[in-house]
Amino acid sequence: MVVLGVWTIWQHCNDCVFNGRSPNIASALTMAGEEKCMWSMAGAKALASLPTLGEERI
């Protein structure tokens, strides 16, 4: 989870610096959710058990 967080921040920072995008926490969180899904499909089993952003917790 820590690596996913750092990776998301790194990507968002690069997007802001090199592509001129404005910092936006909502887009960073969306990107983190998408990355979590992709990492889970690629075999990161521990991430599959975590709730997705916006999911209701029971």
N, C-alpha and C positions, 0 to 999 in steps of 0.2 A: 504494500500500500504506500509506503514511504517513497519507493522508487517511482511509482505511478504519479504521486504528487509532485515530486521534483521534475519529472519528465514533462508534466503538463505545464508547470510554471516556466520551464526552460523554453518549450515550444511557444507559449504565449508571449514571453519576453522577446523572443526572436521575431515573432510576427509583428510585434509593436515596433521594434527597432528597424527591421529590414523592409517591412511592407507598409510602414506608416500607419498601422492600425492604432486606435486608442485603447489604452488598458481598460478592460471590462471584466469584472469578476464573474458575471453571468455567463459570458462566452467561455471563460476559462473553466468554469464548472461543467458546462455542456461538453466541452472538449474532453474533460476528465471522464465523464460518463461514457462518451463514445470510445475513448481509449480503453476503459475498463472492459467494455463489451468485446472489443477486438482482442485484448490481451487474454480474456477468458476463452474466447474461441481458439486462440493460439495455444492454449494449454496451461494458463496460469490458474490452477485449480482453486487456490485460496481466494482469489478475487471473485470467483463465481458465487460464493456464498454471501458476499456483501450485497446490501440493497443498492439498487440503482438510484441516482438522484431523482427526487420527485416521487419515488415509490412510497406508498403508505406502509407504515410499520405496524404490525399487529402484535 
